[in-house]
């Protein structure tokens, strides 16, 4: 099975002026085709540095994919960089120039002299027509490995991937494997604790198991490779069952499930309504419930000038007015040594609880932590 590396090209990416979304799209494309991706790189618009990165990648990978740097301007050096990397000159392709001119004609514009630069590709490269833009892509086959250079405009890159590169790779490598991933979401347990429970499986090679920590939440990612979807799903199911047995009630959802969507299902099961009031969380908790657009939930954010007693009183009053069975109030405030304390009160027909939790991580993440902590507090006490 071939392996790949991705090289995103653009000084604007290095400077943080724009976000690199192409690498994510390429990674998902490779995963869907069962191609292992081991490394990604960002490099600026310098032909020699790009060539060095390409040469380095070719020592490890069967497929090197570049994105960006195929425009008509002087600071679009990918064509020259690839030529440098394989010790070949760039050469003019009349057919490409005709395609570029035809594309401009359809746009009601005239191709300029600098657009002509886009018709030059490395000697021996396979041109790939760009049906949705003006920058042609190309493929270089050299010494048993390939370089695929794609435009940096996301919609153009995506179109060429699906309509040109997918078929090329399938034919060249007789691709049969597929890679799928499943994410198990946990709350109320830290990354190190999850690692203690399932660390033995994190060394597995297929499926692989990895952890990703968020404030108040830890994700367990399971990735499997096989020749059929049925085989992949069975591998994911088998490992999921093992992890569920180890981690248990800390797991609240899978893939697209969120804490708030799980809570909404709980409310629907009980035929209950709920009110939520937060203060000091930048509205993160109330906003997540409001975005559900559910008639079962009423949520409100109060300014930080309110005391804990005032927030609780507002929740009680709102619960009566909304005729709700469940109420949650939370107030988060800074404490000593850069800690944040979150005081939560939960009331339902089954239980009345008050709890205070503390967070000592980055202040920038404290609101997200408090929101996830409150959501898990609701989930656990409304079964």
C-alpha positions as CSV (number, residue, x, y, z in Angstrom):
1,X,0.0,0.0,0.0
2,X,1.5,3.4,-1.0
3,X,2.4,6.1,1.5
4,X,2.0,9.8,0.9
5,X,3.2,13.2,2.1
6,X,1.5,16.6,1.7
7,X,3.4,19.9,1.1
8,X,1.3,23.0,1.4
9,X,3.0,25.9,-0.4
10,X,2.5,29.6,0.4
11,X,4.2,32.3,2.4
12,X,0.8,33.5,3.4
13,X,0.3,30.2,5.2
14,X,3.5,30.5,7.1
15,X,2.6,34.1,8.1
16,X,-0.8,33.0,9.4
17,X,-2.6,35.3,6.9
18,X,-4.9,32.5,5.7
19,X,-5.7,29.1,7.1
20,X,-4.5,25.9,5.3
21,X,-7.7,23.9,4.6
22,X,-6.2,22.0,1.7
23,X,-4.1,19.8,3.9
24,X,-7.2,18.6,5.7
25,X,-9.0,18.0,2.4
26,X,-6.1,16.0,1.0
27,X,-5.7,14.0,4.2
28,X,-9.4,13.0,4.1
29,X,-9.0,12.1,0.4
30,X,-6.0,9.9,1.1
31,X,-7.7,8.2,4.0
32,X,-10.8,7.4,1.9
33,X,-8.4,5.8,-0.7
34,X,-6.6,3.7,1.9
35,X,-3.3,5.6,1.4
36,X,-1.2,6.1,4.5
37,X,-0.3,9.7,5.3
38,X,2.8,10.1,7.6
39,X,3.8,13.7,7.3
40,X,2.6,17.2,6.2
41,X,4.7,20.3,5.6
42,X,4.2,24.0,5.0
43,X,6.8,25.9,3.0
44,X,6.9,29.4,1.7
45,X,7.1,30.6,-1.9
46,X,10.8,29.9,-2.5
47,X,11.7,27.5,-5.3
48,X,14.9,26.2,-3.8
49,X,13.3,25.5,-0.4
50,X,10.3,23.8,-2.0
51,X,12.6,21.7,-4.1
52,X,14.5,20.6,-1.0
53,X,11.3,19.7,0.8
54,X,10.1,17.7,-2.2
55,X,13.4,15.8,-2.5
56,X,13.3,15.0,1.2
57,X,9.7,13.7,1.0
58,X,10.6,11.5,-2.0
59,X,13.0,9.6,0.2
60,X,10.2,8.4,2.4
61,X,6.9,8.5,0.4
62,X,5.6,6.9,-2.8
63,X,3.3,9.9,-3.4
64,X,4.1,13.6,-2.7
65,X,1.2,16.0,-3.2
66,X,1.8,19.7,-3.3
67,X,-0.9,22.4,-3.1
68,X,-0.5,26.0,-4.2
69,X,2.0,28.0,-6.1
70,X,0.6,27.3,-9.6
71,X,-0.7,30.8,-10.3
72,X,0.5,33.2,-13.0
73,X,2.7,35.5,-10.8
74,X,6.4,35.5,-10.1
75,X,5.7,34.3,-6.5
76,X,4.1,31.1,-7.7
77,X,7.2,28.9,-8.0
78,X,5.9,25.4,-7.7
79,X,6.5,24.5,-11.4
80,X,10.1,25.6,-11.2
81,X,10.5,23.9,-7.7
82,X,9.3,20.5,-8.9
83,X,11.6,20.8,-12.0
84,X,14.6,21.6,-9.7
85,X,13.7,18.6,-7.4
86,X,13.8,16.1,-10.3
87,X,16.7,17.9,-12.2
88,X,14.6,18.7,-15.3
89,X,13.8,21.9,-17.0
90,X,10.3,23.4,-17.3
91,X,8.9,23.3,-20.9
92,X,6.0,25.1,-22.6
93,X,2.9,23.0,-23.4
94,X,0.9,24.6,-26.3
95,X,-2.1,22.4,-25.5
96,X,-2.2,23.8,-21.9
97,X,-1.9,27.3,-23.2
98,X,-4.9,26.7,-25.4
99,X,-6.9,25.3,-22.5
100,X,-6.0,28.4,-20.4
101,X,-7.0,30.8,-23.1
102,X,-10.3,28.9,-23.7
103,X,-11.0,29.1,-20.0
104,X,-10.5,32.8,-19.9
105,X,-12.8,33.2,-23.0
106,X,-15.6,31.4,-21.2
107,X,-15.1,33.9,-18.3
108,X,-15.4,36.7,-20.8
109,X,-11.8,37.8,-20.1
110,X,-8.5,37.7,-22.0
111,X,-5.5,35.7,-20.9
112,X,-2.5,37.9,-20.2
113,X,1.2,37.2,-20.9
114,X,1.8,36.2,-17.3
115,X,-1.0,33.6,-17.6
116,X,1.2,32.0,-20.2
117,X,3.6,31.0,-17.4
118,X,1.0,28.5,-16.3
119,X,1.4,26.5,-19.5
120,X,5.0,25.6,-18.4
121,X,5.4,22.4,-16.5
122,X,8.5,20.1,-15.8
123,X,9.8,18.2,-18.7
124,X,8.1,14.8,-18.9
125,X,5.2,15.8,-16.5
126,X,1.7,14.7,-17.3
127,X,-0.6,17.7,-17.6
128,X,-3.9,17.6,-15.7
129,X,-6.6,20.0,-17.1
130,X,-8.3,22.3,-14.6
131,X,-11.9,22.5,-15.6
132,X,-12.9,24.9,-12.9
133,X,-10.0,27.3,-12.9
134,X,-7.1,28.7,-14.9
135,X,-4.1,26.9,-13.2
136,X,-3.4,23.5,-14.7
137,X,-2.2,20.7,-12.4
138,X,0.4,18.1,-13.3
139,X,1.8,14.8,-12.3
140,X,5.5,13.8,-12.4
141,X,6.4,10.1,-12.4
142,X,10.1,9.6,-11.4
143,X,12.0,6.6,-10.2
144,X,9.0,4.7,-9.1
145,X,7.4,7.6,-7.1
146,X,5.1,10.4,-8.1
147,X,4.6,14.1,-7.5
148,X,1.1,15.5,-7.9
149,X,1.0,19.3,-8.0
150,X,-2.4,20.9,-7.5
151,X,-3.7,24.5,-7.4
152,X,-4.2,26.1,-4.0
153,X,-7.7,27.4,-4.6
154,X,-9.7,24.9,-2.5
155,X,-12.6,24.3,-4.9
156,X,-10.2,23.7,-7.7
157,X,-8.1,21.3,-5.7
158,X,-11.2,19.4,-4.6
159,X,-12.6,19.1,-8.1
160,X,-9.3,17.9,-9.6
161,X,-8.8,15.4,-6.8
162,X,-12.2,13.8,-7.3
163,X,-12.4,14.0,-11.1
164,X,-8.8,13.4,-12.1
165,X,-6.5,12.2,-9.3
166,X,-8.8,9.6,-7.8
167,X,-9.0,7.6,-11.0
168,X,-5.3,8.0,-11.7
169,X,-4.3,6.7,-8.2
170,X,-6.8,3.8,-8.3
171,X,-5.4,2.7,-11.7
172,X,-1.7,3.1,-10.8
173,X,-1.8,1.4,-7.4
174,X,-4.8,-0.9,-7.8
175,X,-6.2,0.6,-4.6
176,X,-8.4,-1.7,-2.6
177,X,-7.9,-0.7,1.0
178,X,-10.1,1.9,2.7
179,X,-9.4,3.7,6.0
180,X,-12.2,4.6,8.3
181,X,-12.1,6.3,11.7
182,X,-14.5,6.4,14.6
183,X,-14.4,8.8,17.5
184,X,-15.6,8.0,21.0
185,X,-16.3,11.1,23.1
186,X,-15.7,11.0,26.8
187,X,-16.4,13.6,29.5
188,X,-15.7,13.8,33.2
189,X,-12.4,12.0,32.9
190,X,-8.9,13.4,31.9
191,X,-6.6,12.3,29.2
192,X,-4.2,10.7,31.6
193,X,-7.0,8.7,33.2
194,X,-8.2,7.5,29.8
195,X,-4.6,6.5,29.0
196,X,-4.4,4.5,32.2
197,X,-7.5,2.5,31.2
198,X,-6.8,1.8,27.5
199,X,-3.0,2.5,27.1
200,X,-2.4,-1.1,26.1
201,X,-4.5,-0.6,22.9
202,X,-2.7,2.7,21.9
203,X,0.2,0.6,20.6
204,X,-2.1,-1.4,18.2
205,X,-1.2,-1.1,14.6
206,X,-4.5,-1.9,12.9
207,X,-6.8,-0.6,14.2
208,X,-4.9,2.3,15.8
209,X,-6.1,4.0,18.9
210,X,-5.2,7.6,19.8
211,X,-6.3,10.3,22.3
212,X,-7.2,13.9,21.8
213,X,-7.8,16.1,24.8
214,X,-10.1,19.1,25.0
215,X,-11.1,21.2,28.0
216,X,-13.5,19.0,30.0
217,X,-13.6,16.3,27.3
218,X,-11.3,13.6,25.8
219,X,-11.8,12.0,22.5
220,X,-10.7,8.4,21.7
221,X,-10.0,8.0,17.9
222,X,-10.1,4.5,16.4
223,X,-8.8,4.1,12.9
224,X,-8.9,0.9,10.9
225,X,-7.8,-0.2,7.4
226,X,-9.2,-3.1,5.4
227,X,-10.2,-4.0,1.8
228,X,-13.9,-3.7,2.4
229,X,-16.2,-1.5,4.4
230,X,-17.6,-4.5,6.2
231,X,-14.2,-5.5,7.4
232,X,-13.4,-2.0,8.5
233,X,-16.7,-1.6,10.4
234,X,-16.1,-4.9,12.2
235,X,-12.7,-3.9,13.3
236,X,-14.0,-0.6,14.5
237,X,-16.9,-2.4,16.3
238,X,-14.6,-4.9,18.0
239,X,-12.2,-2.2,19.3
240,X,-15.1,0.0,20.3
241,X,-16.6,-2.8,22.4
242,X,-13.3,-3.3,24.2
243,X,-12.9,0.4,24.9
244,X,-16.5,0.7,26.1
245,X,-15.9,-2.1,28.5
246,X,-12.9,-0.3,29.9
247,X,-14.1,3.3,29.9
248,X,-17.8,2.7,30.5
249,X,-20.1,5.6,31.5
250,X,-17.5,8.2,30.7
251,X,-18.3,7.7,27.0
252,X,-21.2,9.8,26.1
253,X,-21.3,9.7,22.3
254,X,-19.8,8.6,19.0
255,X,-18.6,10.7,16.0
256,X,-21.0,13.6,15.5
257,X,-22.8,13.2,18.8
258,X,-22.4,16.1,21.2
259,X,-23.1,16.4,24.9
260,X,-26.0,18.8,24.2
261,X,-27.5,16.5,21.6
262,X,-27.3,13.5,24.1
263,X,-29.0,15.7,26.8
264,X,-31.8,16.6,24.3
265,X,-32.4,12.9,23.7
266,X,-32.6,12.4,27.5
267,X,-35.2,15.2,27.8
268,X,-37.2,13.7,25.0
269,X,-37.2,10.2,26.7
270,X,-38.6,11.8,29.9
271,X,-40.9,14.2,28.0
272,X,-39.2,17.0,30.1
273,X,-38.3,20.6,29.4
274,X,-35.2,22.3,30.8
275,X,-33.9,25.8,31.5
276,X,-30.2,26.7,31.6
277,X,-28.7,29.9,32.9
278,X,-24.9,30.6,32.8
279,X,-22.8,33.5,33.9
280,X,-19.0,33.9,33.4
281,X,-18.8,31.4,30.5
282,X,-19.0,33.9,27.7
283,X,-22.4,32.5,26.9
284,X,-20.8,29.2,25.7
285,X,-23.2,26.9,27.5
286,X,-26.5,28.8,26.8
287,X,-25.4,29.3,23.1
288,X,-24.9,25.6,22.6
289,X,-28.4,24.8,23.8
290,X,-30.0,27.7,21.8
291,X,-28.3,26.4,18.6
292,X,-30.3,23.2,19.0
293,X,-33.5,25.2,18.3
294,X,-35.5,22.8,20.5
295,X,-38.8,23.7,22.2
296,X,-37.6,21.6,25.1
297,X,-34.8,23.9,26.1
298,X,-34.7,27.5,27.2
299,X,-31.3,29.1,27.8
300,X,-30.0,32.4,28.9
301,X,-26.7,34.1,29.6
302,X,-26.4,36.6,32.5
303,X,-23.6,39.2,32.9
304,X,-20.8,38.6,35.4
305,X,-22.1,41.3,37.7
306,X,-24.6,38.7,39.0
307,X,-23.9,36.7,42.1
308,X,-24.3,33.0,42.4
309,X,-27.5,33.5,44.4
310,X,-28.9,35.8,41.7
311,X,-28.1,33.3,38.9
312,X,-29.8,30.5,40.9
313,X,-32.8,32.7,41.6
314,X,-33.1,33.5,37.9
315,X,-33.0,29.8,37.0
316,X,-35.8,29.0,39.5
317,X,-38.0,31.9,38.2
318,X,-37.3,30.8,34.6
319,X,-38.1,27.2,35.4
320,X,-41.5,28.2,36.7
321,X,-42.3,30.5,33.8
322,X,-41.2,27.9,31.2
323,X,-43.0,25.1,33.1
324,X,-39.8,23.0,33.0
325,X,-39.0,19.9,35.0
326,X,-35.2,20.5,34.9
327,X,-33.0,23.5,35.7
328,X,-29.3,24.1,35.6
329,X,-27.5,27.2,36.8
330,X,-23.8,27.7,36.6
331,X,-21.5,30.6,37.6
332,X,-17.8,30.6,36.7
333,X,-15.4,33.0,38.4
334,X,-11.7,33.5,38.6
335,X,-10.0,32.3,41.9
336,X,-6.5,32.4,43.3
337,X,-3.5,31.3,41.3
338,X,-5.2,31.7,37.9
339,X,-7.8,29.0,38.8
340,X,-11.4,29.2,37.7
341,X,-14.2,27.8,39.9
342,X,-17.5,26.7,38.5
343,X,-20.5,26.4,40.9
344,X,-23.4,24.4,39.4
345,X,-26.9,23.7,40.7
346,X,-29.0,21.0,39.1
347,X,-32.6,20.4,39.9
348,X,-34.9,17.7,38.4
349,X,-37.9,15.6,39.6
350,X,-35.4,13.0,40.7
351,X,-32.5,14.9,42.3
352,X,-31.3,18.3,43.5
353,X,-27.5,18.7,43.5
354,X,-25.0,21.5,44.0
355,X,-21.3,21.0,43.0
356,X,-18.2,23.2,42.6
357,X,-15.4,22.2,40.2
358,X,-12.0,23.9,39.7
359,X,-10.0,24.4,36.5
360,X,-6.3,25.3,36.4
361,X,-5.6,25.3,32.7
362,X,-5.3,28.2,30.2
363,X,-7.7,31.0,31.0
364,X,-8.5,31.2,27.3
365,X,-10.1,27.7,27.6
366,X,-11.9,28.1,30.9
367,X,-15.3,28.9,29.4
368,X,-15.1,25.8,27.1
369,X,-14.1,23.7,30.1
370,X,-16.9,25.1,32.3
371,X,-19.5,24.5,29.5
372,X,-18.4,20.8,29.0
373,X,-18.3,20.2,32.7
374,X,-21.8,21.6,33.1
375,X,-23.1,19.5,30.2
376,X,-21.6,16.3,31.7
377,X,-23.1,17.2,35.1
378,X,-26.5,17.4,33.5
379,X,-26.0,14.2,31.5
380,X,-24.9,12.1,34.5
381,X,-27.8,13.3,36.7
382,X,-30.6,13.0,34.1
383,X,-30.5,9.3,33.0
